[in-house]
Amino acid sequence: MSVAIIYASHYGHTREICERLAEGLRLRDVNSDILDAGDLPSGFSLRGYEAAIVAGSVHYGRHPRSLTRFVRAHRDDLDTLPSAWLSVSLAAADERGASEARELASRFPERIGWQPTLTMPVAGALSYRRYGPLRRLMMRQIARMSGAATDTTRDHVYTDWDQIDALAARVGETLHGGVQWRGAERDPRPE
């Protein structure tokens, strides 16, 4: 069994989320390939995979263009597989931004005409140490206004790793014939 994990990340945190998913899948005897949507091998195809997870970070209210191109090019295959869409944003970090995070997460596949099995907003990170000086200053101001961390000497991770581990468990169970993925939801942990 194999899962394609396709991502687009500006500062690397979305890739870290995908690596955590891959590790969780590995623990459940499911292989995965983590692939950058902007650097796919020539002739890449989703055929041969039993499921797909697509993850992208949000910056200025938009997901990366490379991810949009990927989903458009592979939409038919994505629609035939169990698939999860993870929209990684700071808005998902707290209840004040939860509505915005859900809207951003649902808008991306709707705009492209993709119907993922599961849509999930995921809290991202303030990666101050990876930002250039101007971006660091700008992100600090945004963080101050939203009540997020403003200490620029370190990165601040808001991702709920239990949420990511629960998604890996759900995918593993689905591929091994257990529970099926449901439609759009905030949290894949069992009720």
Z-matrix of the N, CA and C atoms (Angstrom, degrees):
N
C 1 1.445
C 2 1.513 1 109.18
N 3 1.316 2 115.41 1 139.78
C 4 1.457 3 119.51 2 -176.70
C 5 1.527 4 110.60 3 -144.33
N 6 1.330 5 114.82 4 140.81
C 7 1.458 6 122.50 5 -180.00
C 8 1.522 7 108.57 6 -120.23
N 9 1.311 8 116.69 7 133.88
C 10 1.464 9 121.51 8 172.75
C 11 1.522 10 107.33 9 -88.19
N 12 1.317 11 116.35 10 126.11
C 13 1.462 12 121.58 11 175.48
C 14 1.524 13 105.94 12 -114.32
N 15 1.314 14 116.06 13 107.91
C 16 1.458 15 122.31 14 -176.34
C 17 1.519 16 107.60 15 -108.57
N 18 1.316 17 117.15 16 131.65
C 19 1.458 18 119.54 17 -177.29
C 20 1.522 19 111.60 18 -138.76
N 21 1.326 20 114.73 19 163.44
C 22 1.461 21 122.91 20 168.37
C 23 1.525 22 105.74 21 -139.07
N 24 1.322 23 115.69 22 129.08
C 25 1.462 24 120.62 23 -174.16
C 26 1.513 25 109.82 24 -140.79
N 27 1.319 26 116.27 25 135.76
C 28 1.463 27 119.86 26 178.36
C 29 1.528 28 112.19 27 -82.23
N 30 1.325 29 117.17 28 -41.27
C 31 1.466 30 120.33 29 -173.93
C 32 1.523 31 113.50 30 -124.10
N 33 1.325 32 117.77 31 8.68
C 34 1.455 33 121.06 32 171.31
C 35 1.521 34 116.50 33 100.93
N 36 1.321 35 118.85 34 -13.05
C 37 1.467 36 118.49 35 -176.19
C 38 1.533 37 111.75 36 -70.51
N 39 1.313 38 118.23 37 -36.72
C 40 1.462 39 119.92 38 178.56
C 41 1.529 40 109.94 39 -62.66
N 42 1.319 41 117.07 40 -37.37
C 43 1.469 42 119.51 41 175.42
C 44 1.530 43 110.32 42 -62.34
N 45 1.338 44 117.55 43 -40.63
C 46 1.469 45 120.50 44 177.85
C 47 1.523 46 111.02 45 -60.40
N 48 1.317 47 117.10 46 -38.86
C 49 1.465 48 121.04 47 176.39
C 50 1.524 49 109.84 48 -62.53
N 51 1.320 50 116.50 49 -43.49
C 52 1.471 51 120.83 50 178.98
C 53 1.522 52 111.62 51 -64.59
N 54 1.311 53 117.05 52 -37.63
C 55 1.467 54 120.26 53 176.94
C 56 1.522 55 110.80 54 -64.09
N 57 1.319 56 117.43 55 -38.50
C 58 1.468 57 121.15 56 177.29
C 59 1.528 58 109.77 57 -65.04
N 60 1.330 59 117.19 58 -42.08
C 61 1.460 60 120.88 59 176.28
C 62 1.528 61 110.84 60 -59.73
N 63 1.331 62 116.18 61 -45.67
C 64 1.469 63 120.54 62 -179.30
C 65 1.528 64 110.89 63 -61.08
N 66 1.318 65 116.76 64 -40.41
C 67 1.466 66 120.18 65 178.16
C 68 1.525 67 110.47 66 -64.69
N 69 1.339 68 117.06 67 -42.38
C 70 1.458 69 120.35 68 177.57
C 71 1.521 70 112.38 69 -63.19
N 72 1.311 71 116.02 70 -37.25
C 73 1.460 72 119.86 71 176.78
C 74 1.528 73 111.07 72 -68.26
N 75 1.315 74 116.47 73 -41.44
C 76 1.465 75 121.49 74 178.88
C 77 1.537 76 110.28 75 -57.88
N 78 1.333 77 116.80 76 -39.49
C 79 1.463 78 121.28 77 178.67
C 80 1.528 79 111.71 78 -65.04
N 81 1.325 80 116.38 79 -18.44
C 82 1.463 81 121.91 80 -179.63
C 83 1.532 82 111.34 81 -108.01
N 84 1.329 83 115.55 82 21.88
C 85 1.469 84 122.25 83 178.02
C 86 1.518 85 113.07 84 58.85
N 87 1.338 86 116.00 85 39.43
C 88 1.459 87 121.79 86 175.73
C 89 1.522 88 107.71 87 -122.03
N 90 1.315 89 116.46 88 124.12
C 91 1.467 90 121.06 89 176.98
C 92 1.524 91 109.62 90 -79.34
N 93 1.319 92 115.16 91 154.83
C 94 1.463 93 118.50 92 176.16
C 95 1.522 94 109.44 93 -147.91
N 96 1.299 95 114.33 94 154.10
C 97 1.458 96 121.99 95 172.94
C 98 1.522 97 107.10 96 -118.50
N 99 1.333 98 115.88 97 124.11
C 100 1.462 99 120.93 98 176.69
C 101 1.521 100 107.12 99 -95.92
N 102 1.338 101 115.93 100 120.96
C 103 1.455 102 120.92 101 -174.39
C 104 1.518 103 111.25 102 -130.86
N 105 1.324 104 115.55 103 134.23
C 106 1.458 105 122.24 104 176.65
C 107 1.529 106 108.11 105 -78.30
N 108 1.324 107 117.18 106 122.34
C 109 1.464 108 121.14 107 -177.73
C 110 1.523 109 112.37 108 -58.21
N 111 1.315 110 117.72 109 -27.10
C 112 1.452 111 121.52 110 -179.61
C 113 1.513 112 114.11 111 -87.90
N 114 1.331 113 117.40 112 -1.42
C 115 1.460 114 121.01 113 -176.14
C 116 1.534 115 110.59 114 -143.10
N 117 1.318 116 115.85 115 48.22
C 118 1.463 117 120.09 116 -179.35
C 119 1.523 118 110.77 117 -78.31
N 120 1.336 119 116.77 118 148.54
C 121 1.461 120 119.32 119 175.85
C 122 1.526 121 110.97 120 -61.91
N 123 1.307 122 116.57 121 149.46
C 124 1.457 123 121.98 122 178.21
C 125 1.525 124 109.34 123 -56.76
N 126 1.326 125 116.38 124 133.65
C 127 1.462 126 120.84 125 178.14
C 128 1.519 127 114.01 126 75.87
N 129 1.312 128 118.38 127 15.62
C 130 1.463 129 121.17 128 -178.78
C 131 1.525 130 110.99 129 -54.70
N 132 1.326 131 115.53 130 140.12
C 133 1.458 132 121.92 131 178.27
C 134 1.523 133 109.22 132 -140.86
N 135 1.314 134 116.20 133 148.87
C 136 1.464 135 121.43 134 175.53
C 137 1.524 136 111.91 135 -84.03
N 138 1.317 137 116.74 136 -6.42
C 139 1.466 138 119.32 137 178.40
C 140 1.521 139 108.35 138 -63.23
N 141 1.308 140 115.94 139 137.78
C 142 1.460 141 120.89 140 -177.44
C 143 1.524 142 112.42 141 99.44
N 144 1.327 143 117.41 142 -11.64
C 145 1.463 144 121.02 143 175.66
C 146 1.528 145 108.94 144 -97.67
N 147 1.321 146 115.92 145 147.57
C 148 1.462 147 120.63 146 178.02
C 149 1.528 148 112.41 147 -92.21
N 150 1.323 149 117.37 148 -14.89
C 151 1.471 150 121.83 149 179.36
C 152 1.523 151 108.29 150 -161.31
N 153 1.328 152 114.72 151 165.30
C 154 1.469 153 120.17 152 178.14
C 155 1.524 154 109.40 153 -138.66
N 156 1.315 155 114.88 154 140.70
C 157 1.458 156 122.14 155 172.72
C 158 1.513 157 106.27 156 -121.86
N 159 1.313 158 116.66 157 125.90
C 160 1.461 159 122.40 158 -179.60
C 161 1.526 160 106.76 159 -116.82
N 162 1.328 161 116.50 160 129.87
C 163 1.471 162 120.90 161 -177.17
C 164 1.517 163 109.92 162 -134.72
N 165 1.320 164 115.50 163 137.31
C 166 1.460 165 119.74 164 178.54
C 167 1.511 166 111.61 165 -148.72
N 168 1.314 167 114.75 166 144.48
C 169 1.458 168 120.32 167 178.92
C 170 1.522 169 110.42 168 -86.63
N 171 1.315 170 115.17 169 153.28
C 172 1.461 171 122.36 170 179.47
C 173 1.521 172 108.80 171 -104.66
N 174 1.330 173 115.93 172 128.31
C 175 1.472 174 121.31 173 173.01
C 176 1.521 175 106.93 174 -134.95
N 177 1.318 176 115.08 175 127.28
C 178 1.470 177 121.62 176 -178.72
C 179 1.529 178 111.29 177 55.90
N 180 1.346 179 115.85 178 37.44
C 181 1.449 180 120.64 179 176.15
C 182 1.517 181 115.69 180 76.58
N 183 1.332 182 117.39 181 11.15
C 184 1.471 183 120.64 182 -177.33
C 185 1.531 184 110.50 183 -132.02
N 186 1.311 185 114.12 184 150.48
C 187 1.470 186 120.51 185 173.17
C 188 1.526 187 108.03 186 -93.35
N 189 1.319 188 118.01 187 157.47
C 190 1.475 189 120.72 188 -176.94
C 191 1.528 190 113.84 189 -59.07
N 192 1.322 191 115.16 190 142.59
C 193 1.473 192 121.02 191 179.41
C 194 1.520 193 112.37 192 -60.60
N 195 1.339 194 116.66 193 -34.73
C 196 1.465 195 118.71 194 -179.35
C 197 1.522 196 110.68 195 -61.98
N 198 1.315 197 117.23 196 -32.54
C 199 1.460 198 120.75 197 178.69
C 200 1.529 199 110.64 198 -72.98
N 201 1.318 200 115.93 199 -39.92
C 202 1.464 201 120.13 200 176.15
C 203 1.525 202 109.98 201 -59.89
N 204 1.330 203 116.92 202 -46.28
C 205 1.471 204 120.53 203 178.76
C 206 1.527 205 111.12 204 -61.31
N 207 1.345 206 116.79 205 -42.33
C 208 1.457 207 120.56 206 -179.97
C 209 1.531 208 111.07 207 -60.66
N 210 1.328 209 116.53 208 -50.91
C 211 1.462 210 119.92 209 -176.74
C 212 1.526 211 110.64 210 -63.62
N 213 1.321 212 117.14 211 -41.68
C 214 1.478 213 118.98 212 177.74
C 215 1.523 214 110.99 213 -60.66
N 216 1.317 215 116.97 214 -42.96
C 217 1.471 216 121.07 215 -177.36
C 218 1.526 217 112.70 216 -70.31
N 219 1.333 218 116.97 217 -27.43
C 220 1.469 219 120.72 218 -173.80
C 221 1.529 220 112.89 219 -119.45
N 222 1.321 221 116.72 220 16.20
C 223 1.474 222 121.38 221 -174.78
C 224 1.525 223 112.12 222 -56.66
N 225 1.317 224 118.31 223 -44.17
C 226 1.463 225 120.03 224 -178.18
C 227 1.522 226 111.30 225 -60.83
N 228 1.327 227 117.17 226 -44.69
C 229 1.462 228 120.07 227 177.71
C 230 1.524 229 111.35 228 -66.58
N 231 1.338 230 117.10 229 -40.29
C 232 1.464 231 120.35 230 178.79
C 233 1.526 232 111.20 231 -60.92
N 234 1.325 233 116.29 232 -37.27
C 235 1.462 234 119.75 233 -178.61
C 236 1.526 235 112.94 234 -72.33
N 237 1.335 236 118.73 235 -16.23
C 238 1.464 237 120.64 236 178.65
C 239 1.522 238 112.02 237 -93.18
N 240 1.328 239 117.25 238 -11.72
C 241 1.468 240 121.97 239 -178.65
C 242 1.523 241 110.57 240 -106.00
N 243 1.348 242 117.31 241 153.62
C 244 1.455 243 117.04 242 164.56
C 245 1.533 244 106.28 243 -61.04
N 246 1.329 245 116.50 244 130.27
C 247 1.462 246 118.44 245 -177.42
C 248 1.520 247 110.88 246 -141.02
N 249 1.315 248 114.24 247 148.14
C 250 1.462 249 120.99 248 177.21
C 251 1.519 250 108.28 249 -122.05
N 252 1.321 251 115.64 250 141.04
C 253 1.457 252 122.79 251 176.29
C 254 1.524 253 107.54 252 -117.10
N 255 1.351 254 115.66 253 120.38
C 256 1.456 255 122.33 254 178.61
C 257 1.521 256 108.99 255 -111.90
N 258 1.311 257 115.74 256 118.16
C 259 1.455 258 122.24 257 177.95
C 260 1.528 259 107.26 258 -103.74
N 261 1.334 260 116.41 259 110.36
C 262 1.458 261 122.37 260 -172.99
C 263 1.523 262 109.66 261 -95.70
N 264 1.342 263 116.09 262 119.39
C 265 1.459 264 119.92 263 -177.89
C 266 1.521 265 111.14 264 -151.81
N 267 1.321 266 115.55 265 159.58
C 268 1.461 267 119.91 266 173.77
C 269 1.520 268 110.81 267 -71.92
N 270 1.327 269 116.91 268 -26.90
C 271 1.465 270 120.18 269 179.76
C 272 1.525 271 111.01 270 -58.29
N 273 1.325 272 117.61 271 -30.96
C 274 1.465 273 121.50 272 -178.67
C 275 1.527 274 112.61 273 -76.67
N 276 1.320 275 117.35 274 -1.71
C 277 1.464 276 120.96 275 -174.98
C 278 1.521 277 113.74 276 -74.31
N 279 1.323 278 117.71 277 -23.49
C 280 1.466 279 118.38 278 179.72
C 281 1.518 280 110.53 279 -147.13
N 282 1.299 281 115.29 280 168.68
C 283 1.462 282 120.71 281 -176.02
C 284 1.526 283 112.89 282 -63.90
N 285 1.340 284 117.85 283 -28.85
C 286 1.470 285 119.46 284 179.82
C 287 1.520 286 111.16 285 -62.05
N 288 1.329 287 117.43 286 -34.86
C 289 1.459 288 120.99 287 -178.75
C 290 1.510 289 114.27 288 -100.22
N 291 1.341 290 117.46 289 2.09
C 292 1.466 291 120.77 290 -174.38
C 293 1.520 292 112.50 291 -59.36
N 294 1.318 293 117.37 292 -41.70
C 295 1.462 294 120.56 293 -179.82
C 296 1.527 295 110.82 294 -63.39
N 297 1.331 296 116.05 295 -44.28
C 298 1.468 297 120.65 296 177.69
C 299 1.527 298 110.44 297 -62.55
N 300 1.320 299 117.34 298 -42.05
C 301 1.469 300 121.29 299 -179.79
C 302 1.525 301 111.02 300 -63.10
N 303 1.330 302 116.95 301 -42.39
C 304 1.470 303 119.95 302 178.22
C 305 1.524 304 110.62 303 -64.70
N 306 1.332 305 116.86 304 -40.13
C 307 1.467 306 120.92 305 178.67
C 308 1.526 307 110.76 306 -63.39
N 309 1.330 308 117.11 307 -46.61
C 310 1.470 309 120.41 308 178.09
C 311 1.521 310 111.43 309 -61.16
N 312 1.330 311 115.92 310 -40.72
C 313 1.467 312 120.31 311 -179.32
C 314 1.519 313 111.50 312 -65.19
N 315 1.327 314 117.82 313 -42.20
C 316 1.468 315 119.73 314 -176.99
C 317 1.525 316 112.44 315 -78.46
N 318 1.321 317 117.10 316 -29.16
C 319 1.468 318 120.77 317 -177.27
C 320 1.536 319 111.78 318 -65.57
N 321 1.316 320 118.25 319 -38.26
C 322 1.472 321 121.16 320 -175.86
C 323 1.534 322 112.14 321 -59.01
N 324 1.333 323 120.20 322 -57.74
C 325 1.478 324 117.63 323 -179.60
C 326 1.525 325 113.28 324 -66.89
N 327 1.327 326 117.53 325 -33.26
C 328 1.461 327 119.92 326 178.82
C 329 1.524 328 110.90 327 -61.02
N 330 1.333 329 116.09 328 -43.46
C 331 1.467 330 121.38 329 -178.28
C 332 1.527 331 111.13 330 -62.45
N 333 1.315 332 117.20 331 -33.01
C 334 1.460 333 121.75 332 -176.26
C 335 1.532 334 111.70 333 -92.02
N 336 1.321 335 117.18 334 -17.87
C 337 1.458 336 120.16 335 -177.93
C 338 1.513 337 113.33 336 87.88
N 339 1.313 338 116.70 337 21.62
C 340 1.471 339 122.48 338 178.53
C 341 1.519 340 108.29 339 -96.47
N 342 1.324 341 116.71 340 143.52
C 343 1.459 342 121.28 341 177.76
C 344 1.523 343 109.85 342 -121.14
N 345 1.348 344 116.78 343 82.11
C 346 1.459 345 118.33 344 178.92
C 347 1.527 346 111.02 345 -65.50
N 348 1.309 347 115.45 346 152.30
C 349 1.456 348 120.97 347 178.11
C 350 1.522 349 110.69 348 -65.06
N 351 1.305 350 115.77 349 -37.15
C 352 1.458 351 121.73 350 -177.51
C 353 1.522 352 109.17 351 -137.88
N 354 1.301 353 116.83 352 134.42
C 355 1.465 354 122.78 353 175.93
C 356 1.517 355 107.54 354 -119.25
N 357 1.335 356 116.22 355 128.64
C 358 1.454 357 118.64 356 -173.88
C 359 1.523 358 111.81 357 -141.26
N 360 1.326 359 117.76 358 118.89
C 361 1.465 360 119.17 359 170.17
C 362 1.526 361 108.58 360 -73.60
N 363 1.318 362 116.51 361 139.11
C 364 1.465 363 122.12 362 -179.26
C 365 1.523 364 108.48 363 -129.13
N 366 1.309 365 116.08 364 133.06
C 367 1.466 366 120.34 365 178.24
C 368 1.523 367 109.27 366 -68.99
N 369 1.316 368 116.01 367 136.98
C 370 1.460 369 121.67 368 -177.79
C 371 1.518 370 113.17 369 -97.96
N 372 1.325 371 115.26 370 -136.69
C 373 1.462 372 120.89 371 -176.19
C 374 1.522 373 109.96 372 -148.59
N 375 1.300 374 115.09 373 154.18
C 376 1.462 375 121.64 374 166.96
C 377 1.524 376 105.26 375 -96.67
N 378 1.300 377 116.65 376 104.12
C 379 1.463 378 122.18 377 -174.92
C 380 1.521 379 110.32 378 -96.63
N 381 1.319 380 115.77 379 60.15
C 382 1.464 381 121.33 380 -175.00
C 383 1.523 382 113.17 381 -51.31
N 384 1.331 383 117.47 382 -40.79
C 385 1.475 384 119.59 383 -176.48
C 386 1.523 385 112.69 384 -69.79
N 387 1.314 386 117.55 385 -16.59
C 388 1.463 387 121.17 386 179.14
C 389 1.528 388 112.10 387 -94.54
N 390 1.328 389 117.03 388 -13.40
C 391 1.462 390 121.01 389 -178.74
C 392 1.519 391 111.11 390 -81.56
N 393 1.314 392 115.44 391 151.43
C 394 1.460 393 120.60 392 169.92
C 395 1.525 394 108.67 393 -73.38
N 396 1.325 395 117.87 394 170.66
C 397 1.474 396 121.05 395 -175.95
C 398 1.529 397 113.91 396 -57.30
N 399 1.308 398 118.01 397 -44.20
C 400 1.460 399 120.47 398 -178.41
C 401 1.532 400 111.15 399 -66.82
N 402 1.313 401 117.39 400 -47.41
C 403 1.464 402 121.17 401 178.70
C 404 1.529 403 109.92 402 -61.82
N 405 1.333 404 117.50 403 -40.98
C 406 1.467 405 121.00 404 179.37
C 407 1.527 406 110.48 405 -58.09
N 408 1.320 407 116.35 406 -45.45
C 409 1.467 408 121.17 407 178.97
C 410 1.529 409 110.84 408 -63.45
N 411 1.320 410 116.13 409 -46.19
C 412 1.453 411 120.89 410 -179.27
C 413 1.537 412 110.87 411 -62.76
N 414 1.325 413 117.10 412 -45.51
C 415 1.459 414 120.56 413 -179.02
C 416 1.528 415 111.44 414 -66.80
N 417 1.314 416 116.10 415 -33.01
C 418 1.468 417 119.58 416 176.92
C 419 1.530 418 110.06 417 -64.15
N 420 1.333 419 116.94 418 -41.06
C 421 1.464 420 120.51 419 178.57
C 422 1.529 421 110.97 420 -65.22
N 423 1.307 422 116.41 421 -42.89
C 424 1.464 423 120.69 422 177.62
C 425 1.529 424 109.88 423 -62.79
N 426 1.319 425 116.23 424 -43.19
C 427 1.469 426 120.81 425 179.37
C 428 1.529 427 110.72 426 -62.29
N 429 1.305 428 116.53 427 -41.63
C 430 1.474 429 120.57 428 179.21
C 431 1.532 430 110.08 429 -59.90
N 432 1.329 431 116.73 430 -44.87
C 433 1.478 432 120.40 431 -178.51
C 434 1.527 433 112.28 432 -67.35
N 435 1.338 434 116.66 433 -30.19
C 436 1.464 435 119.34 434 -176.81
C 437 1.522 436 112.99 435 -97.57
N 438 1.325 437 117.46 436 -0.95
C 439 1.459 438 120.24 437 179.17
C 440 1.514 439 114.15 438 82.82
N 441 1.328 440 117.67 439 14.25
C 442 1.471 441 121.46 440 178.24
C 443 1.530 442 109.71 441 -86.40
N 444 1.311 443 116.03 442 175.15
C 445 1.464 444 122.13 443 -177.02
C 446 1.534 445 111.48 444 -65.52
N 447 1.323 446 115.98 445 138.27
C 448 1.467 447 121.00 446 -179.00
C 449 1.522 448 112.96 447 -115.89
N 450 1.324 449 118.28 448 2.65
C 451 1.461 450 121.68 449 177.16
C 452 1.523 451 108.56 450 -73.49
N 453 1.344 452 116.45 451 105.03
C 454 1.466 453 120.70 452 -175.06
C 455 1.522 454 113.29 453 -84.22
N 456 1.317 455 118.21 454 2.91
C 457 1.467 456 120.32 455 179.78
C 458 1.522 457 111.86 456 -82.38
N 459 1.333 458 116.00 457 -7.31
C 460 1.475 459 119.36 458 179.25
C 461 1.529 460 109.63 459 -149.04
N 462 1.327 461 115.01 460 164.53
C 463 1.461 462 121.16 461 176.16
C 464 1.528 463 108.89 462 -85.52
N 465 1.320 464 115.82 463 153.18
C 466 1.469 465 121.97 464 179.92
C 467 1.527 466 108.24 465 -126.39
N 468 1.306 467 116.09 466 114.27
C 469 1.457 468 122.16 467 -176.54
C 470 1.528 469 109.34 468 -99.30
N 471 1.323 470 116.18 469 125.47
C 472 1.460 471 122.32 470 -179.64
C 473 1.520 472 112.41 471 -107.26
N 474 1.309 473 117.50 472 -3.30
C 475 1.464 474 121.95 473 -177.46
C 476 1.520 475 111.18 474 -59.84
N 477 1.314 476 115.11 475 134.36
C 478 1.463 477 122.20 476 174.79
C 479 1.530 478 106.39 477 -86.81
N 480 1.327 479 116.38 478 96.96
C 481 1.462 480 120.83 479 -175.45
C 482 1.528 481 111.56 480 -65.20
N 483 1.334 482 117.79 481 -27.49
C 484 1.468 483 120.22 482 175.15
C 485 1.527 484 110.55 483 -64.07
N 486 1.334 485 116.86 484 -36.41
C 487 1.462 486 121.51 485 176.97
C 488 1.533 487 109.87 486 -63.10
N 489 1.321 488 117.01 487 -41.68
C 490 1.470 489 121.66 488 179.75
C 491 1.529 490 110.27 489 -67.86
N 492 1.323 491 116.42 490 -42.97
C 493 1.469 492 120.13 491 178.19
C 494 1.527 493 111.07 492 -63.34
N 495 1.342 494 116.67 493 -37.62
C 496 1.466 495 120.39 494 178.57
C 497 1.531 496 110.98 495 -65.72
N 498 1.323 497 116.73 496 -36.62
C 499 1.465 498 119.66 497 176.67
C 500 1.526 499 110.30 498 -64.96
N 501 1.327 500 117.43 499 -43.78
C 502 1.470 501 120.50 500 177.64
C 503 1.530 502 110.04 501 -59.55
N 504 1.331 503 117.23 502 -40.77
C 505 1.465 504 120.85 503 178.60
C 506 1.519 505 110.21 504 -64.01
N 507 1.337 506 117.04 505 -43.46
C 508 1.463 507 120.88 506 -179.31
C 509 1.527 508 110.51 507 -62.71
N 510 1.323 509 117.51 508 -44.09
C 511 1.462 510 120.76 509 179.15
C 512 1.524 511 109.80 510 -63.14
N 513 1.331 512 116.86 511 -45.73
C 514 1.462 513 120.63 512 178.98
C 515 1.517 514 112.30 513 -59.44
N 516 1.343 515 116.30 514 -44.38
C 517 1.467 516 120.25 515 179.23
C 518 1.519 517 111.15 516 -64.07
N 519 1.311 518 116.92 517 -40.65
C 520 1.464 519 120.93 518 179.23
C 521 1.521 520 110.49 519 -61.77
N 522 1.329 521 116.74 520 -46.90
C 523 1.465 522 120.00 521 -177.04
C 524 1.523 523 112.30 522 -70.30
N 525 1.313 524 116.86 523 -24.04
C 526 1.469 525 120.17 524 177.30
C 527 1.526 526 111.58 525 -92.63
N 528 1.352 527 117.32 526 12.19
C 529 1.463 528 121.16 527 174.01
C 530 1.518 529 114.70 528 89.26
N 531 1.308 530 117.93 529 14.19
C 532 1.472 531 120.49 530 179.85
C 533 1.512 532 111.92 531 -91.47
N 534 1.310 533 115.78 532 -131.80
C 535 1.469 534 121.45 533 -176.30
C 536 1.520 535 110.46 534 -63.08
N 537 1.306 536 114.74 535 150.31
C 538 1.462 537 120.20 536 177.66
C 539 1.515 538 109.68 537 -97.66
N 540 1.321 539 116.04 538 149.91
C 541 1.455 540 120.20 539 174.34
C 542 1.509 541 107.70 540 -65.24
N 543 1.300 542 114.83 541 145.70
C 544 1.459 543 119.60 542 174.30
C 545 1.509 544 108.39 543 -102.11
N 546 1.316 545 115.95 544 -177.59
C 547 1.458 546 121.30 545 179.36
C 548 1.520 547 111.51 546 -70.83
N 549 1.319 548 115.40 547 -160.02
C 550 1.460 549 121.98 548 -176.11
C 551 1.517 550 111.05 549 -54.16
N 552 1.308 551 115.83 550 132.72
C 553 1.452 552 121.35 551 179.15
C 554 1.517 553 109.86 552 -155.20
N 555 1.285 554 116.51 553 160.13
C 556 1.465 555 122.10 554 -179.14
C 557 1.516 556 110.40 555 -80.56
N 558 1.321 557 116.92 556 -39.60
C 559 1.452 558 120.77 557 -168.69
C 560 1.521 559 109.88 558 -140.84
N 561 1.338 560 118.94 559 122.07
C 562 1.463 561 119.81 560 -176.50
C 563 1.518 562 114.09 561 -81.39
N 564 1.334 563 119.16 562 4.65
C 565 1.462 564 119.33 563 179.49
C 566 1.518 565 110.02 564 -65.95
N 567 1.325 566 117.39 565 143.50
C 568 1.474 567 119.96 566 -179.62
C 569 1.529 568 111.37 567 -60.48
N 570 1.329 569 116.18 568 149.40
C 571 1.458 570 120.44 569 179.59
C 572 1.505 571 110.53 570 -70.71
